[in-house]
């Protein structure tokens, strides 16, 4: 077999494997049998969080019947949600359908609607910006399923949608969802008419991801490399009479603080992009480092600049006074 033939065979095998994986996923989605005997013309594997969306779209009325499945759940003591965001991509502004177990004693599953207006939402029940005609939920075979019928805004078939899951606390209040890669990627653009779904990368890609890398790199170089090197320079090079150690110390510490300020600026920018999601320990450590770095720079400026200027003025004043008298 020639090299060209081998290459063609490998490409064919890869393409066939990819097709079989897609076909298997589609079949497992479309062949699902619901316990209430509902049937849906369109189904999509959402790709993350073991989630699937089934729906019927009635073009004449703009009505959509959906079944959102969240599979592979270890217990019912978790909440799941599926939402449409009519104004933007992402979580804030989404109009959500939520389901969770009300108590362990009765095992009932509660389904309701909630508008999400902030990242710190508690998913409290409320009306949505569009009409929801029916909503219910069930938990069986380690799957939570939300059933709903709602009316899309007029002349709208393509929407941004998000889906999530999170813990139910001991008092049966809803806890914050995790911040894993899958949780941050659980959003897409959905066309109810054509059935096309396009993954959204706004929250974890593009400029935000770039700034995260820049933020981490700047702070690593600042507090992880330059600052310790500057400290060790002052500690171990003082034995030499040559003042080189002092200049090396000043250069390392000044560069470290400069990089630290740049890292703080990128951190503030990222914080503004993710309002409601806070890492308090990370923030307090960063503030403490900046304050200590500022004090060190301030002391250096005060001792080695202001005092030097004072001595310089004092010497010149004494000299001119001596000449005058």
C-alpha positions in Angstrom: 0.0 0.0 0.0 1.5 3.4 -1.0 1.7 6.3 1.3 -1.1 8.2 -0.5 -3.4 5.1 -0.2 -2.5 4.9 3.5 -3.3 8.5 4.1 -6.6 8.2 2.3 -7.5 5.2 4.4 -6.7 7.0 7.6 -8.8 10.1 6.6 -11.7 7.8 5.6 -11.5 5.9 8.9 -11.5 9.2 10.9 -14.5 10.6 8.9 -16.4 7.3 9.4 -15.7 7.2 13.1 -16.9 10.9 13.5 -20.1 10.1 11.5 -20.9 7.0 13.6 -20.4 9.0 16.9 -22.8 11.7 15.7 -25.3 9.1 14.4 -25.2 7.2 17.7 -25.7 10.4 19.7 -28.6 11.4 17.5 -30.2 8.0 17.7 -29.9 7.9 21.5 -31.5 11.3 21.6 -34.4 10.7 19.1 -35.2 7.2 20.3 -35.8 8.3 23.9 -39.2 7.2 25.3 -40.8 9.5 27.8 -42.9 8.1 30.6 -45.8 10.4 29.8 -45.7 9.2 26.2 -44.9 12.7 24.8 -43.3 12.7 21.4 -41.1 15.4 20.0 -40.1 16.0 16.3 -36.7 17.5 17.1 -34.0 16.6 19.6 -30.5 17.8 20.3 -27.7 16.6 22.5 -26.5 19.8 24.2 -23.0 18.5 24.6 -22.3 19.4 28.2 -23.8 18.6 31.6 -25.4 15.4 30.2 -28.2 17.4 28.9 -30.7 17.0 26.0 -33.4 19.2 24.6 -36.5 17.8 22.8 -39.1 20.1 21.2 -42.0 20.7 18.9 -42.4 24.1 17.3 -45.8 25.2 16.0 -45.0 27.9 13.5 -48.6 29.2 13.1 -49.0 30.0 16.8 -45.3 30.5 17.8 -45.8 27.9 20.5 -43.0 25.6 21.6 -43.3 22.4 23.6 -40.1 21.3 25.2 -38.7 18.6 27.3 -35.3 19.3 28.9 -33.5 16.2 30.2 -30.6 16.3 32.6 -29.2 12.8 32.8 -26.8 10.9 35.0 -27.8 12.6 38.3 -26.7 10.8 41.4 -29.7 11.9 43.4 -32.7 14.2 43.1 -31.1 16.6 45.6 -29.9 18.9 42.9 -31.7 21.6 40.9 -31.7 21.9 37.1 -32.7 24.8 34.9 -33.1 25.5 31.3 -33.6 29.1 30.1 -34.1 31.4 27.1 -32.3 34.7 27.1 -34.2 37.1 24.8 -31.8 40.1 25.3 -28.2 38.8 25.3 -25.9 35.7 25.5 -25.2 34.3 28.9 -27.0 33.9 32.2 -28.1 37.5 33.2 -31.4 38.4 31.6 -32.4 34.7 31.0 -36.0 33.5 31.6 -35.6 30.2 33.3 -37.5 27.0 34.0 -36.3 25.4 37.2 -37.0 22.0 38.8 -35.8 20.5 42.1 -37.0 18.2 44.9 -39.1 19.9 47.5 -38.2 17.6 50.4 -36.8 14.1 51.0 -39.9 13.0 52.8 -42.5 13.4 50.0 -40.1 13.2 47.1 -42.1 15.7 45.1 -40.5 17.6 42.3 -41.3 21.3 42.0 -41.2 23.1 38.6 -41.6 26.8 38.3 -40.4 29.9 36.3 -37.9 32.5 37.4 -36.3 35.5 35.7 -32.5 35.8 36.3 -31.5 39.4 36.7 -28.1 39.0 38.5 -25.3 36.5 38.9 -26.2 36.3 42.6 -29.8 35.1 41.9 -31.5 32.8 44.4 -33.8 31.4 41.6 -36.9 32.6 43.3 -40.2 32.1 41.6 -41.4 34.8 39.3 -43.1 35.5 35.9 -41.2 35.5 32.7 -41.2 38.0 29.8 -43.1 35.6 27.6 -46.2 33.4 28.3 -45.6 30.0 29.8 -48.7 27.9 29.4 -47.6 24.7 31.1 -44.7 23.5 33.2 -44.0 20.3 35.2 -41.1 18.1 36.0 -40.2 14.5 37.0 -37.3 12.6 38.4 -36.8 9.0 37.3 -33.9 6.7 36.4 -31.4 9.3 37.6 -32.8 11.9 35.2 -34.5 15.2 35.9 -36.9 16.2 33.1 -38.6 19.6 32.7 -41.7 19.7 30.5 -43.0 23.1 29.4 -45.2 24.8 26.8 -44.6 28.5 26.1 -45.2 31.1 23.4 -42.2 32.8 21.7 -42.2 36.5 21.1 -43.7 37.4 17.7 -41.5 36.7 14.6 -38.8 35.1 16.8 -37.5 31.6 16.2 -33.8 31.9 17.1 -33.0 32.4 20.7 -30.0 32.3 23.1 -30.5 29.5 25.6 -28.6 28.3 28.7 -28.8 25.3 31.0 -27.4 24.6 34.5 -27.5 22.4 37.5 -26.5 23.0 41.1 -26.8 21.7 44.7 -29.9 21.8 46.9 -28.9 22.8 50.5 -30.0 21.1 53.7 -32.8 23.6 54.1 -33.8 23.0 50.5 -32.7 26.4 49.3 -30.8 26.4 46.0 -27.0 26.7 46.1 -24.7 28.2 43.5 -23.7 26.0 40.5 -20.1 25.0 40.0 -17.7 26.9 37.9 -16.3 24.0 36.0 -15.6 24.1 32.2 -18.9 22.4 31.5 -20.9 24.8 33.6 -19.3 27.8 31.9 -19.9 26.3 28.4 -23.6 25.5 28.9 -25.0 28.1 26.5 -25.8 28.2 22.8 -27.9 29.8 20.1 -31.0 27.7 19.2 -33.1 27.9 16.1 -36.5 26.3 16.9 -37.5 26.3 13.2 -34.4 24.7 11.6 -33.2 22.8 14.7 -29.7 24.2 14.4 -27.8 24.8 17.7 -24.5 26.8 17.7 -22.4 26.8 20.9 -21.7 30.2 22.5 -18.2 31.1 23.7 -18.8 34.5 25.0 -18.1 33.9 28.7 -15.0 31.7 28.4 -13.4 32.6 25.1 -12.1 35.6 23.1 -10.9 38.6 25.0 -12.0 37.4 28.4 -9.8 34.2 28.2 -6.9 36.3 26.9 -7.2 38.7 29.9 -7.4 35.8 32.3 -4.1 34.5 30.9 -2.5 38.0 31.0 -3.8 38.5 34.6 -2.3 35.2 35.7 1.0 35.7 33.9 1.6 39.2 35.2 0.9 38.2 38.8 3.1 35.1 38.5 6.0 37.1 37.2 5.4 39.8 39.8 4.7 38.1 43.1 6.1 34.6 42.2 9.4 35.5 40.5 10.6 39.1 40.7 9.6 39.8 44.3 11.3 36.7 45.8 14.4 37.3 43.7 14.5 40.9 44.9 14.3 39.7 48.5 17.0 37.0 48.1 19.2 39.6 46.4 19.1 41.8 49.5 19.5 38.9 51.8 22.4 37.1 50.3 24.3 39.7 48.2 25.0 42.1 51.1 28.2 40.4 51.9 29.7 42.0 48.8 30.9 45.6 49.3 30.0 46.4 45.7 26.6 48.3 45.7 25.4 46.1 42.8 23.2 44.1 45.1 21.3 47.2 46.0 20.6 48.2 42.4 19.6 44.7 41.6 17.3 44.7 44.6 15.6 48.0 43.6 15.2 46.9 40.0 13.6 43.6 40.9 11.2 45.1 43.5 10.2 48.0 41.3 9.6 45.8 38.4 7.6 43.4 40.6 5.4 46.2 41.8 4.8 47.5 38.3 3.8 44.1 37.1 1.6 43.7 40.2 -0.3 46.9 39.4 -0.8 45.8 35.8 -2.1 42.4 37.2 -4.5 44.2 39.5 -5.9 46.3 36.6 -6.6 43.2 34.6 -8.2 41.6 37.7 -10.5 44.6 38.1 -11.5 44.4 34.5 -12.2 40.7 34.8 -14.2 41.4 38.0 -16.3 43.8 36.1 -17.0 41.2 33.4 -18.3 38.7 36.0 -20.4 40.7 38.4 -21.9 38.6 41.1 -19.1 36.0 40.9 -16.6 36.9 43.6 -13.4 35.1 44.8 -13.1 36.9 48.2 -9.9 35.2 49.4 -8.2 35.8 46.0 -9.2 39.5 46.1 -8.1 40.1 49.7 -4.7 38.5 49.1 -4.2 40.7 46.1 -5.1 43.8 48.0 -2.8 42.9 50.8 0.1 42.3 48.4 -0.5 45.6 46.7 -0.6 47.6 49.9 2.6 46.0 51.2 4.3 46.6 47.8 3.1 50.3 47.9 4.5 50.7 51.4 7.9 49.3 50.3 8.0 51.6 47.3 6.9 54.6 49.4 9.5 54.0 52.0 12.2 53.7 49.4 11.1 57.0 47.8 11.0 58.7 51.2 14.3 57.4 52.4 16.4 57.5 49.3 14.9 60.5 47.5 13.4 62.9 50.0 16.2 62.5 52.5 18.8 62.8 49.8 17.2 66.0 48.5 17.0 67.3 52.1 20.7 66.5 52.7 21.6 68.0 49.3 19.8 71.2 50.2 21.2 71.3 53.7 24.8 70.9 52.4 24.4 73.6 49.8 22.7 75.9 52.2 25.5 75.5 54.7 28.1 76.0 52.0 26.5 79.2 50.7 26.0 80.4 54.3 29.7 79.9 55.0 30.7 81.9 51.9 28.3 84.6 52.8 29.8 85.1 56.2 
